Amino acid sequence: MSDTAPPPGAVVLEAEGLTKHFPVRARGRAALSRTPRVVHAVDDVTLTLRSGRVTALVGESGSGKSTVARLLAQLYPRTGGDIRLAGSSTEVKGGRAFKAYAKRVQMIFQDPFASLNPVHTVRHHLTRALRIHGKPADQQGLTELLGRVQLTPAELYLDKYPHELSGGQRQRVSIARALAADPEALLADEPVSMLDVSIRLGVLNLLRDLKERLDLAILYITHDIASARYFADETMVMYAGRMVEGGDSETVTQNPAHPYTQLLVDSAPNPERLGAIVEDDDEDSGEPPSLIDPPSGCRFHPRCPHAMAICKAKVPERIELTDAPGHWAACWLYADKAALGEGAVPEQAGAGAAAGNVFGATATATAGTAGTANGTVTEAATEENQEAAL
Ligand SMILES: Nc1ncnc2c1ncn2[C@@H]1O[C@H](COP(=O)(O)OP(=O)(O)OP(=O)(O)O)[C@@H](O)[C@H]1O
């Protein structure tokens, strides 16, 4: 742990109102339109990463999870909102400022094979990372780094090339390289989804151990809500670029409030089968919406069995639920029904209409794979930017 590491539970990294719209280069008829089209990849996302805690960001493919991680890593410029590192607003665009930021906020990618250079040994990768971050890159430093990710004895691994390692060992080397910076936050974008089912648990356990020993703040991005229950202290759920629910992992996974979270939980594997991560939740018939022209109001309303008139008309605010401290849902079902008036009329049969709010739950209002049809993405993914700082 670095000398300046924040105490356990301290806020390390915060996003407020984080928004990212990717421009779309129009083709055909769409090119004649004067209104520039954008992919609404992330809209009004607020989240907090704390020292010594894992926060899971869960959602199906295309919901914006990776974009959130890349924004937090400052690999993309943001369209709006704020990112605060230890309380200070930060916006870095490369160079020294990016290096200084990357030292404190490191990212681990899904595919360890792609993120390690095949022509270099483990020794080369780790030596370079230690040097960049001003650490002694001697045998002791290398041995200690590999020890942190349980690759021992170090001599067995140091002179190996990535292709000579198993997927799990490669991901451990990527984690070791990230740790060379002594970061305060680790952004792990689906760190186990490309690994063999049998070794996923080992890598998650390693990350949990690191969180505890090094007081790291970890963002854990996953499709698999069952693994979030097992591994994360807090779970946030994203749908079509917006956060829809958050709270402690046990509550969100065992007592999901938002109809989308309920759908995810219903289609998740049995926790006993942890590791068999759901790559696709295609059991429900609905499709995620286009993020070029997302649905009005609540983006989930076209798939929601409880949709009411207001759901189409107005973006739901975060509503604090009283079943557990910190549990909230952005869903009109939990708003005070009297305040909603006509808007609280269910659009489809099956919506509960209990007194109080539609679910009859006690809540207090407080206080936000896209189609790229007709368009081409114009902003390239920049894993290499982070690589450059390693
Ligand atoms: N560089 C880019 N340019 C344009 N659109 C992009 C870009 N990167 C992502 N998108 C779009 O933004 C939306 C969110 O993508 P993102 O990769 O963040 O989702 P995700 O939840 O991480 O999905 P997955 O789990 O498949 O990685 C998608 O519609 C995607 O097509």
The ligand as an SDF file (V2000), in Angstrom:
LIG
                    3D

 31 33  0  0  0  0  0  0  0  0999 V2000
  -15.6840    4.1180  -29.1910 N   0  0  0  0  0  0  0  0  0  0  0  0
  -17.0080    4.0800  -29.3500 C   0  0  0  0  0  0  0  0  0  0  0  0
  -17.6260    4.7920  -30.3320 N   0  0  0  0  0  0  0  0  0  0  0  0
  -18.9610    4.7480  -30.4850 C   0  0  0  0  0  0  0  0  0  0  0  0
  -19.8100    4.0210  -29.7180 N   0  0  0  0  0  0  0  0  0  0  0  0
  -19.2560    3.3060  -28.7310 C   0  0  0  0  0  0  0  0  0  0  0  0
  -17.8330    3.2960  -28.5000 C   0  0  0  0  0  0  0  0  0  0  0  0
  -17.5860    2.4750  -27.4320 N   0  0  0  0  0  0  0  0  0  0  0  0
  -18.7890    2.0060  -27.0300 C   0  0  0  0  0  0  0  0  0  0  0  0
  -19.7840    2.5070  -27.8130 N   0  0  0  0  0  0  0  0  0  0  0  0
  -21.2190    2.2380  -27.6820 C   0  0  0  0  0  0  0  0  0  0  0  0
  -21.5780    2.6350  -26.3740 O   0  0  0  0  0  0  0  0  0  0  0  0
  -22.5070    1.7100  -25.8370 C   0  0  0  0  0  0  0  0  0  0  0  0
  -21.9960    1.1880  -24.5290 C   0  0  0  0  0  0  0  0  0  0  0  0
  -20.8780    0.3400  -24.7970 O   0  0  0  0  0  0  0  0  0  0  0  0
  -20.0090   -0.3230  -23.6430 P   0  0  0  0  0  0  0  0  0  0  0  0
  -18.9200   -1.0910  -24.2900 O   0  0  0  0  0  0  0  0  0  0  0  0
  -19.6540    0.6940  -22.6590 O   0  0  0  0  0  0  0  0  0  0  0  0
  -21.0730   -1.3260  -22.9950 O   0  0  0  0  0  0  0  0  0  0  0  0
  -20.8060   -2.5570  -22.0380 P   0  0  0  0  0  0  0  0  0  0  0  0
  -21.9340   -2.5870  -21.0870 O   0  0  0  0  0  0  0  0  0  0  0  0
  -19.4340   -2.4710  -21.4680 O   0  0  0  0  0  0  0  0  0  0  0  0
  -20.8920   -3.7710  -23.0340 O   0  0  0  0  0  0  0  0  0  0  0  0
  -20.0270   -5.1040  -23.0400 P   0  0  0  0  0  0  0  0  0  0  0  0
  -20.4090   -5.8180  -21.7940 O   0  0  0  0  0  0  0  0  0  0  0  0
  -20.4620   -5.7900  -24.2870 O   0  0  0  0  0  0  0  0  0  0  0  0
  -18.5800   -4.6830  -23.0560 O   0  0  0  0  0  0  0  0  0  0  0  0
  -22.7070    0.6320  -26.8840 C   0  0  0  0  0  0  0  0  0  0  0  0
  -23.8510    0.9540  -27.5930 O   0  0  0  0  0  0  0  0  0  0  0  0
  -21.5060    0.7550  -27.7630 C   0  0  0  0  0  0  0  0  0  0  0  0
  -21.8310    0.3690  -29.0970 O   0  0  0  0  0  0  0  0  0  0  0  0
  1  2  1  0
  2  3  1  0
  2  7  2  0
  3  4  2  0
  4  5  1  0
  5  6  2  0
  6  7  1  0
  6 10  1  0
  7  8  1  0
  8  9  2  0
  9 10  1  0
 10 11  1  0
 11 12  1  0
 11 30  1  0
 12 13  1  0
 13 14  1  0
 13 28  1  0
 14 15  1  0
 15 16  1  0
 16 17  2  0
 16 18  1  0
 16 19  1  0
 19 20  1  0
 20 21  2  0
 20 22  1  0
 20 23  1  0
 23 24  1  0
 24 25  2  0
 24 26  1  0
 24 27  1  0
 28 29  1  0
 28 30  1  0
 30 31  1  0
M  END
$$$$
